Amino acid sequence: MAAREWVTIQTIHCDRVGEEVFLLEERIYPDDVLPDVGAPYHVNQKKCSHWLDCNLAEYPCCWSGINPAYDPFKDSREQPR
């Protein structure tokens, strides 16, 4: 069975919640190494450590799961691998 793990990819200041948040991604590692895949894991989903609070407050953001087209941290961080 594949292993799933939440990994912090960056800590960044969020103006909406007024504090540092963790940007997380759920990585799935296969049991066996797959040839010609290129990456040792697959990113299944992404979220912020405050995703639930922002989701309930209806802040549209790809990290809260409400608006996948809007990333408020896009200019402040490196592009994902």
C-alpha positions as CSV (number, residue, x, y, z in Angstrom):
1,M,0.0,0.0,0.0
2,A,1.2,3.5,-0.8
3,A,2.3,5.7,2.0
4,R,0.7,9.2,2.5
5,E,2.4,12.0,4.3
6,W,1.6,15.7,4.9
7,V,4.8,17.8,4.4
8,T,5.3,21.5,5.1
9,I,6.7,23.0,2.0
10,Q,6.9,26.6,3.2
11,T,6.2,28.9,6.2
12,I,4.8,32.2,5.1
13,H,3.0,35.3,6.5
14,C,-0.7,35.4,5.6
15,D,-2.3,38.9,5.7
16,R,-5.8,37.4,6.0
17,V,-5.2,35.6,9.3
18,G,-2.4,38.0,10.4
19,E,0.2,35.4,11.3
20,E,2.6,32.8,9.9
21,V,1.0,29.8,8.2
22,F,2.3,26.5,7.0
23,L,1.8,25.6,3.3
24,L,1.3,21.8,3.2
25,E,1.1,19.2,0.5
26,E,0.0,15.6,0.8
27,R,2.5,13.4,-0.8
28,I,1.8,9.8,-1.9
29,Y,4.9,7.5,-2.1
30,P,4.4,4.3,-4.1
31,D,5.4,0.9,-2.6
32,D,7.7,0.3,-5.5
33,V,9.8,2.7,-7.5
34,L,8.1,3.3,-10.8
35,P,10.4,3.5,-13.8
36,D,10.4,6.7,-16.0
37,V,8.1,8.6,-13.6
38,G,10.6,11.2,-12.7
39,A,9.4,12.0,-9.1
40,P,9.6,9.7,-6.1
41,Y,6.1,10.9,-5.0
42,H,2.8,12.3,-6.3
43,V,1.3,15.5,-4.8
44,N,-2.3,14.6,-4.1
45,Q,-3.6,17.9,-2.5
46,K,-2.4,21.1,-1.0
47,K,-3.7,23.1,2.0
48,C,-2.7,25.8,4.5
49,S,-2.4,25.2,8.2
50,H,-5.4,27.6,8.6
51,W,-7.4,26.2,5.7
52,L,-10.5,25.4,7.9
53,D,-10.7,28.9,9.4
54,C,-10.4,30.6,6.0
55,N,-12.8,28.1,4.5
56,L,-15.4,28.9,7.1
57,A,-14.8,32.6,6.7
58,E,-15.2,32.1,3.0
59,Y,-11.8,33.6,2.0
60,P,-11.4,32.5,-1.6
61,C,-8.0,30.9,-1.9
62,C,-6.5,27.7,-3.4
63,W,-5.0,26.8,0.0
64,S,-8.4,26.9,1.7
65,G,-10.1,24.9,-1.0
66,I,-12.6,27.5,-2.1
67,N,-11.0,29.0,-5.2
68,P,-8.4,26.9,-6.9
69,A,-7.5,29.7,-9.4
70,Y,-6.4,32.2,-6.7
71,D,-3.1,31.8,-4.9
72,P,-2.5,34.8,-2.6
73,F,1.1,33.6,-2.0
74,K,2.1,33.2,-5.6
75,D,4.4,36.3,-5.8
76,S,5.9,35.6,-2.3
77,R,7.1,32.1,-2.9
78,E,9.0,29.9,-5.3
79,Q,7.0,28.0,-7.8
80,P,6.2,24.4,-6.7
81,R,8.5,21.6,-7.8
